[in-house]
Amino acid sequence: MIECERNDSNALDLSGLGLTDLPPVLPRNIKILDIHNNQLTEITPVLPPTLIELDASDNQLASLPNMTLQLELTSLNISHNRLTTLSGVLPPH
């Protein structure tokens, strides 16, 4: 089990760890989350509202929850997954 420790960093790098699930609790102040190159099949919809960059590339994602509509993302990388549709997931702009 990987635990996220509290620190003053605005970025959390969990890339390349072979994760199949995200940790149950993520730091509430992070702005950048890098979870690329894991074995994630889903992203928990409880992501920090401060998140502006999310790299979830190179996983096994088949769908995304509507969580992205609630975030102020300026960068989203979901390439190299098993996604087939994104309707209703991304904001209209």
Wavefront OBJ file of the C-alpha trace (Angstrom):
o trace
v 0.000 0.000 0.000
v 1.292 3.425 -0.914
v 0.591 6.236 1.483
v 0.612 9.902 0.600
v 2.433 11.908 3.201
v 1.716 15.535 3.908
v 4.256 17.939 2.507
v 4.367 21.408 1.033
v 4.664 20.253 -2.566
v 1.910 21.052 -5.045
v 2.770 18.003 -7.162
v 2.343 14.297 -6.516
v 4.161 11.791 -8.726
v 2.763 8.259 -8.551
v 3.903 7.287 -12.039
v 5.327 3.887 -12.931
v 4.480 2.201 -9.646
v 2.242 -0.549 -11.050
v -0.777 0.851 -9.195
v -4.145 -0.802 -9.791
v -5.952 1.675 -7.523
v -5.245 5.184 -6.337
v -4.550 5.737 -2.647
v -7.835 6.263 -0.769
v -6.779 9.745 0.331
v -4.828 12.230 -1.750
v -3.388 15.487 -0.400
v -6.049 18.201 -0.705
v -3.619 20.899 -1.865
v -2.039 19.234 -4.895
v -2.253 20.982 -8.241
v -0.411 18.400 -10.340
v -1.074 14.659 -10.220
v 1.026 12.288 -12.320
v -0.355 8.746 -12.370
v 0.865 7.706 -15.815
v 2.339 4.286 -16.600
v 0.374 2.254 -14.054
v -2.353 -0.392 -14.338
v -5.297 1.796 -13.323
v -8.681 0.740 -14.693
v -10.543 3.645 -13.116
v -9.904 6.981 -11.476
v -11.663 7.614 -8.242
v -14.053 10.540 -8.644
v -12.768 12.101 -5.415
v -9.865 14.122 -6.769
v -8.683 17.297 -5.045
v -10.571 20.382 -6.288
v -7.235 22.231 -6.551
v -6.057 19.929 -9.349
v -5.106 21.721 -12.578
v -2.893 19.086 -14.265
v -3.647 15.375 -14.500
v -1.518 12.860 -16.397
v -3.298 9.508 -16.489
v -1.717 8.282 -19.714
v -0.497 4.720 -20.265
v -2.999 2.985 -17.999
v -5.931 0.629 -18.606
v -8.726 3.210 -18.279
v -11.896 2.244 -20.135
v -13.934 5.242 -18.973
v -13.662 8.423 -16.959
v -16.099 9.543 -14.294
v -17.721 12.950 -14.622
v -15.106 14.212 -12.192
v -13.406 16.293 -14.847
v -16.416 18.611 -15.020
v -15.844 19.547 -11.386
v -12.151 20.316 -11.788
v -10.355 23.375 -13.126
v -8.004 21.307 -15.276
v -5.746 23.156 -17.672
v -3.948 19.970 -18.733
v -5.365 16.451 -19.065
v -3.392 13.597 -20.619
v -5.378 10.383 -21.037
v -3.565 9.006 -24.069
v -2.757 5.317 -24.443
v -5.690 3.947 -22.487
v -8.711 1.839 -23.464
v -11.128 4.752 -23.708
v -13.806 4.512 -26.365
v -15.887 7.610 -25.635
v -15.588 10.863 -23.699
v -19.074 12.319 -24.103
v -20.357 14.040 -20.992
v -16.951 13.882 -19.335
v -15.157 16.973 -20.563
v -16.311 20.573 -20.240
v -17.724 22.163 -23.418
v -14.794 24.613 -23.854
l 1 2 3 4 5 6 7 8 9 10 11 12 13 14 15 16 17 18 19 20 21 22 23 24 25 26 27 28 29 30 31 32 33 34 35 36 37 38 39 40 41 42 43 44 45 46 47 48 49 50 51 52 53 54 55 56 57 58 59 60 61 62 63 64 65 66 67 68 69 70 71 72 73 74 75 76 77 78 79 80 81 82 83 84 85 86 87 88 89 90 91 92 93
